Amino acid sequence: LDSYSAERHKTAQNLIEKVGNATKIVTLKNPLAQKLRNQLAGIVLKTDVMRNRMGRGVAMLDIEYRDSPAVAEDLLPNSMVERVLGRFQQMFHGHAPAFSQGPSAGMRAPNVILRSDGATHPASLFDFYRGTHYTLMIFAGVTRSPAVDTLLEIGAAIQTRYQASIRPYVITVGLPPNVHRNEHIILDVEQSIHRSYAAWQPCLYLIRPDKHIGYRSETIDVKRLTTYLDRILVHSHTN
């Protein structure tokens, strides 16, 4: 609620401006202008690009809150060494974008249709995000992946600290023999989720109940994560 005005005021202002412009176009009185409008509309509205753009606009899928005081992200310094390493990473992973080029805090979280393996599980990432809770996505990464059981412990500790306010998941491209699949593990064998979130190395994303990214970190730093979470959630003081 503290950030509602900061986030929604700009969106409402843009909506009013668009409605105003659309009203002017629809209510044109000049016959020549009306004819030109009708001809252009008939051409433009038939294109897939415009239909997709209009559909996303009506559904408000492109709204961003990057300037919101309630969102944050921790990125590694963009040093020369890291830029060189990023280029090598792109060589090995083809078109893989750097983490800084992934969806930013304040943007709507990308949805990914999940692969069906015959088992009963959510069909897309948004099924995990549905509800009034925050969703913590801990990515094991494709390279230099830490132990999955360690990531599960981090998720469990965060869930204990904030209880029902947050649900953690570990996204991994494979399971080691000593770890059994459970409700907190999302298998990403085809790396489609990692690709959508530019999560080639271990990182994390926190998804708000409105499916926008509240926080993201290029590393799995529990201290920085809890510093952010303590600003927006009430945590348990029990040990």
SVG drawing of the C-alpha trace seen along z (x, -y; Angstrom):
<svg xmlns="http://www.w3.org/2000/svg" viewBox="-18 -18 57 60">
<polyline fill="none" stroke="black" stroke-width="0.4" points="0.0,0.0 2.9,-2.4 4.1,-2.1 0.6,-1.9 0.4,-5.6 4.0,-5.7 3.3,-2.6 -0.2,-3.2 -0.3,-7.0 1.9,-6.9 0.0,-4.0 -3.3,-5.8 -1.9,-8.9 -0.8,-7.0 -4.2,-5.3 -6.0,-8.6 -3.7,-10.0 -4.3,-7.0 -8.1,-7.1 -8.0,-10.8 -6.1,-10.3 -8.3,-7.4 -11.4,-9.5 -10.1,-12.3 -9.4,-9.8 -12.9,-8.1 -14.7,-11.4 -13.1,-13.0 -15.6,-15.3 -13.7,-16.0 -14.9,-13.6 -11.5,-13.4 -9.9,-12.6 -12.6,-10.0 -11.9,-8.3 -8.2,-8.2 -8.7,-6.9 -10.9,-4.1 -8.6,-3.0 -5.5,-3.0 -7.4,-1.2 -8.4,1.5 -4.8,2.1 -3.1,1.7 -5.6,3.8 -5.1,6.8 -1.4,7.1 -0.4,9.7 2.0,7.2 -0.8,4.6 -3.3,7.2 -0.7,8.6 0.2,5.1 -3.5,4.2 -4.2,7.4 -1.3,6.9 -2.4,3.3 -6.0,4.2 -4.7,7.0 -2.1,4.5 0.7,7.1 3.4,4.5 3.0,2.3 6.3,1.9 7.1,0.5 10.9,0.1 10.9,-3.2 8.8,-1.9 10.3,-2.2 9.1,1.3 11.3,3.1 15.0,3.7 17.8,5.7 21.4,6.6 23.6,6.8 27.3,7.5 29.6,4.6 29.9,4.5 33.7,4.7 35.9,5.3 36.6,8.9 32.9,9.6 32.1,8.3 34.8,10.6 33.4,13.5 29.9,12.6 31.1,12.7 32.6,16.2 29.3,17.3 27.4,16.1 29.8,18.0 29.1,21.3 25.3,20.7 24.7,19.1 22.2,16.3 22.1,16.5 21.7,13.0 23.6,11.7 21.7,11.5 21.6,7.7 19.6,8.1 17.0,10.4 13.6,9.2 14.3,6.4 12.7,5.7 9.4,4.1 8.7,5.9 6.0,8.5 7.5,11.9 7.8,14.0 5.5,17.0 6.9,20.3 4.8,23.3 6.1,26.3 7.0,29.6 4.5,32.3 6.0,35.6 2.8,37.4 2.6,36.4 0.1,34.0 1.9,30.7 1.3,27.0 1.2,26.4 3.0,23.0 5.1,20.9 2.1,18.6 0.4,21.6 3.1,21.4 2.7,17.7 -1.1,17.8 -2.3,16.7 -1.6,14.0 1.9,15.1 5.3,14.1 7.2,16.7 10.9,17.1 12.5,18.7 16.0,20.0 17.8,20.8 20.6,23.5 21.9,22.2 23.3,24.0 26.9,23.5 28.6,23.7 25.5,25.0 25.6,25.3 24.2,28.4 20.4,28.6 20.0,29.7 21.8,26.6 19.4,24.4 16.4,26.3 17.8,25.5 18.0,21.8 14.4,21.9 13.2,23.7 14.9,21.2 13.3,18.3 9.9,19.9 10.3,20.5 11.3,16.9 8.3,15.5 5.9,18.4 2.8,18.3 3.9,15.0 6.4,16.7 6.8,20.0 10.2,21.0 11.1,23.2 14.4,24.4 14.7,24.5 17.3,26.9 18.1,28.6 18.6,31.9 18.5,33.8 21.5,35.4 21.1,39.1 20.9,38.1 18.0,35.7 14.4,36.8 11.9,34.6 9.5,32.8 7.0,29.9 9.7,27.3 11.7,28.4 10.9,27.4 12.8,29.4 13.9,27.3 15.5,30.0 15.1,27.9 16.5,24.8 13.5,22.8 12.9,21.2 16.6,20.4 16.6,18.8 13.5,16.6 15.1,15.3 18.7,15.1 19.6,17.4 22.6,19.1 24.4,18.9 23.0,19.3 20.6,16.4 17.2,15.7 14.0,13.9 11.2,12.9 7.8,12.7 5.1,10.5 1.4,11.7 0.6,9.4 3.1,11.4 5.6,8.6 9.2,9.0 9.8,7.5 13.4,8.3 16.1,10.1 19.8,10.9 22.6,12.0 23.9,14.1 22.3,16.1 23.0,13.8 20.6,14.6 21.6,11.6 20.7,9.2 17.5,11.0 16.3,10.9 17.3,7.2 14.9,6.6 12.2,8.9 12.2,7.3 11.1,4.1 7.9,5.6 7.1,8.7 6.7,9.4 9.0,12.2 8.8,14.7 11.1,14.2 10.9,17.8 14.0,19.9"/>
</svg>
